[in-house]
Amino acid sequence: MSKRLRIVAGIALATGLLVSVSPAQAQVETGPWTSYSPSFNVQERGCGNVSNLTFQLTCSTASGDQRAERRYATYTGGTRQFEGSFRITSLGGTRISLKQTFREAPTAGPFWMLAVERGGRLYAVHGGTTIATGATVGATVRVNTVHNTATEHRTYINGSRAHTYASSGTSFYDKFGAYRTSSGQGPATVTWSNIRFWRK
């Protein structure tokens, strides 16, 4: 190996080592943040299908429970941050929920839901507020949610704060994948990547 190639290889190796040993940093808001890895369950209902981080609704049914999701462990109190990137690889339907924050019992149910319409509009299911545009087939979109359970839930799209929602309560959990909203229908295929969680 030539001296030049050895230098290049050494730089590449050093860079790789630096990447591998550097602590994971949250993409949005100041810390200190502590990364953690909550457990999850896979949920497949109706025509939903999950294969690792690819989530499919294979039918165009406009009724019933059609979902393909990961449901993460409940968190209680404090501030939590979720980060993940999604890419819609096909969307024959519309109004598909991609990311959700749910309340745990005793007031169980959806607290905040991010959905997409055909054409790429991202919106909050409760209230219908437009959160962003450009979530078209083939585009990669990064989502961060920062949730102070006692005060508010903040949503960032590609690093920019896009939505704030008041919060009260203690116990919640994260979900993501592909889920038919009450006014939506498939088919849809969504691939998620770079899933990370932090708390403080």
C-alpha positions as CSV (number, residue, x, y, z in Angstrom):
1,M,0.0,0.0,0.0
2,S,1.4,3.4,-0.9
3,K,2.0,6.1,1.7
4,R,-0.9,8.2,0.4
5,L,-3.3,5.2,0.6
6,R,-2.1,4.4,4.1
7,I,-2.8,8.0,5.1
8,V,-6.3,8.0,3.6
9,A,-7.0,4.6,5.2
10,G,-5.8,6.0,8.5
11,I,-8.0,9.0,8.3
12,A,-11.0,6.9,7.4
13,L,-10.3,4.5,10.3
14,A,-9.9,7.4,12.7
15,T,-13.1,9.0,11.5
16,G,-14.9,5.7,11.9
17,L,-13.6,5.3,15.4
18,L,-14.7,8.9,16.3
19,V,-18.2,8.2,15.0
20,S,-18.5,5.0,16.9
21,V,-17.4,6.3,20.2
22,S,-19.1,9.7,20.2
23,P,-22.1,9.9,22.4
24,A,-25.4,10.2,20.5
25,Q,-26.7,13.7,20.6
26,A,-30.3,14.7,20.4
27,Q,-31.0,16.6,17.2
28,V,-33.3,19.3,18.7
29,E,-33.5,21.4,21.9
30,T,-30.8,21.8,24.5
31,G,-29.9,19.0,27.0
32,P,-28.5,17.4,28.8
33,W,-30.3,14.5,27.2
34,T,-29.7,10.8,28.1
35,S,-30.3,8.2,25.3
36,Y,-32.3,5.1,26.1
37,S,-33.8,2.2,24.3
38,P,-37.4,1.4,25.3
39,S,-38.9,-2.0,24.4
40,F,-41.7,-2.3,21.9
41,N,-44.4,-4.5,20.6
42,V,-45.4,-4.9,16.9
43,Q,-49.0,-4.3,16.1
44,E,-50.6,-5.7,12.9
45,R,-54.4,-5.3,12.5
46,G,-56.6,-5.8,9.4
47,C,-54.5,-5.6,6.3
48,G,-51.5,-4.2,8.2
49,N,-48.1,-5.9,7.7
50,V,-44.8,-5.1,9.5
51,S,-41.4,-6.2,8.2
52,N,-38.7,-4.8,10.5
53,L,-39.0,-1.0,9.9
54,T,-41.3,-1.3,6.8
55,F,-44.9,-0.8,7.5
56,Q,-47.7,-1.6,4.9
57,L,-51.4,-1.3,4.6
58,T,-52.1,-3.6,1.7
59,C,-55.8,-2.8,1.2
60,S,-58.0,0.2,0.3
61,T,-60.5,-0.5,3.0
62,A,-62.0,2.7,4.4
63,S,-63.3,1.2,7.6
64,G,-62.2,-1.0,10.4
65,D,-58.9,-1.2,12.2
66,Q,-56.1,-1.2,9.6
67,R,-52.7,-0.7,11.2
68,A,-49.0,-1.7,11.0
69,E,-47.1,-0.2,13.9
70,R,-44.5,-0.4,16.7
71,R,-45.9,0.4,20.1
72,Y,-43.2,1.5,22.6
73,A,-43.1,1.1,26.4
74,T,-45.0,3.6,28.5
75,Y,-43.0,6.5,29.9
76,T,-44.1,8.4,33.1
77,G,-43.3,12.1,33.8
78,G,-40.3,14.1,32.8
79,T,-39.4,15.1,29.2
80,R,-38.9,12.6,26.4
81,Q,-37.6,13.0,22.9
82,F,-38.3,10.7,19.9
83,E,-36.5,10.9,16.7
84,G,-37.1,9.0,13.5
85,S,-37.1,9.4,9.7
86,F,-39.7,8.1,7.4
87,R,-39.9,7.6,3.6
88,I,-43.2,6.9,1.9
89,T,-42.4,4.4,-0.8
90,S,-46.0,4.2,-2.1
91,L,-49.3,5.9,-1.2
92,G,-52.3,4.8,-3.1
93,G,-54.6,5.9,-0.3
94,T,-54.6,9.1,1.9
95,R,-54.8,10.3,5.5
96,I,-52.5,7.7,7.0
97,S,-51.1,8.3,10.5
98,L,-47.4,8.0,10.7
99,K,-46.4,8.9,14.3
100,Q,-48.6,8.9,17.4
101,T,-48.3,9.8,21.1
102,F,-50.9,7.9,23.2
103,R,-52.1,8.4,26.7
104,E,-52.0,5.5,29.0
105,A,-54.8,4.4,31.3
106,P,-56.9,5.7,33.1
107,T,-57.5,8.2,30.2
108,A,-56.2,5.9,27.5
109,G,-56.4,6.9,23.9
110,P,-54.7,9.0,21.1
111,F,-53.2,12.2,22.4
112,W,-51.4,13.5,19.3
113,M,-51.2,12.0,15.8
114,L,-49.2,13.1,12.8
115,A,-50.7,12.0,9.5
116,V,-50.1,12.5,5.8
117,E,-52.5,13.1,2.9
118,R,-51.9,12.1,-0.7
119,G,-49.9,15.0,-2.1
120,G,-47.5,15.3,0.9
121,R,-49.3,17.4,3.4
122,L,-48.5,16.5,7.0
123,Y,-51.1,17.5,9.5
124,A,-52.2,17.0,13.1
125,V,-55.2,14.6,13.1
126,H,-56.8,16.4,16.1
127,G,-57.7,19.8,14.8
128,G,-56.4,19.3,11.2
129,T,-53.6,21.9,11.5
130,T,-51.0,21.7,8.7
131,I,-47.6,20.8,10.2
132,A,-45.5,20.7,7.0
133,T,-45.7,19.9,3.3
134,G,-43.4,18.0,1.0
135,A,-43.8,14.5,2.5
136,T,-44.2,13.1,-1.0
137,V,-43.4,9.6,-2.2
138,G,-39.7,9.0,-2.1
139,A,-38.8,12.0,0.2
140,T,-37.1,11.3,3.5
141,V,-38.6,13.4,6.4
142,R,-37.1,13.5,9.9
143,V,-39.6,13.8,12.8
144,N,-38.6,14.8,16.4
145,T,-41.2,15.0,19.2
146,V,-40.3,16.6,22.5
147,H,-42.8,15.8,25.2
148,N,-42.8,17.5,28.6
149,T,-45.7,15.4,30.0
150,A,-46.9,18.2,32.3
151,T,-46.8,21.1,29.9
152,E,-46.5,20.6,26.2
153,H,-45.8,18.3,23.2
154,R,-43.5,19.9,20.5
155,T,-43.0,18.6,17.0
156,Y,-40.1,19.3,14.7
157,I,-39.9,18.5,11.0
158,N,-36.4,18.3,9.5
159,G,-35.1,20.1,12.6
160,S,-37.6,23.0,12.5
161,R,-40.3,23.4,15.1
162,A,-43.6,23.0,13.4
163,H,-46.3,22.3,16.0
164,T,-47.0,22.7,19.7
165,Y,-49.8,21.0,21.7
166,A,-50.7,21.5,25.3
167,S,-50.1,18.5,27.6
168,S,-51.1,17.4,31.0
169,G,-50.9,14.0,32.7
170,T,-48.1,11.6,33.4
171,S,-48.2,8.3,31.4
172,F,-47.8,8.2,27.6
173,Y,-46.2,6.1,24.9
174,D,-44.9,6.5,21.4
175,K,-46.1,4.7,18.3
176,F,-45.1,4.9,14.6
177,G,-45.7,3.0,11.4
178,A,-48.8,3.3,9.1
179,Y,-52.3,3.5,10.6
180,R,-55.6,4.3,8.8
181,T,-57.2,7.4,10.4
182,S,-61.0,7.5,10.7
183,S,-61.2,9.4,7.4
184,G,-58.4,7.6,5.6
185,Q,-57.6,4.5,3.6
186,G,-54.7,2.6,2.2
187,P,-52.8,1.2,0.5
188,A,-49.6,2.7,1.8
189,T,-46.0,1.6,2.4
190,V,-43.8,3.5,4.8
191,T,-40.2,2.8,5.8
192,W,-38.8,4.3,9.0
193,S,-35.1,4.6,10.0
194,N,-32.7,6.1,12.5
195,I,-35.1,5.6,15.5
196,R,-33.7,7.1,18.7
197,F,-35.0,8.1,22.1
198,W,-33.8,10.5,24.9
199,R,-35.0,11.7,28.3
200,K,-34.1,14.4,30.8
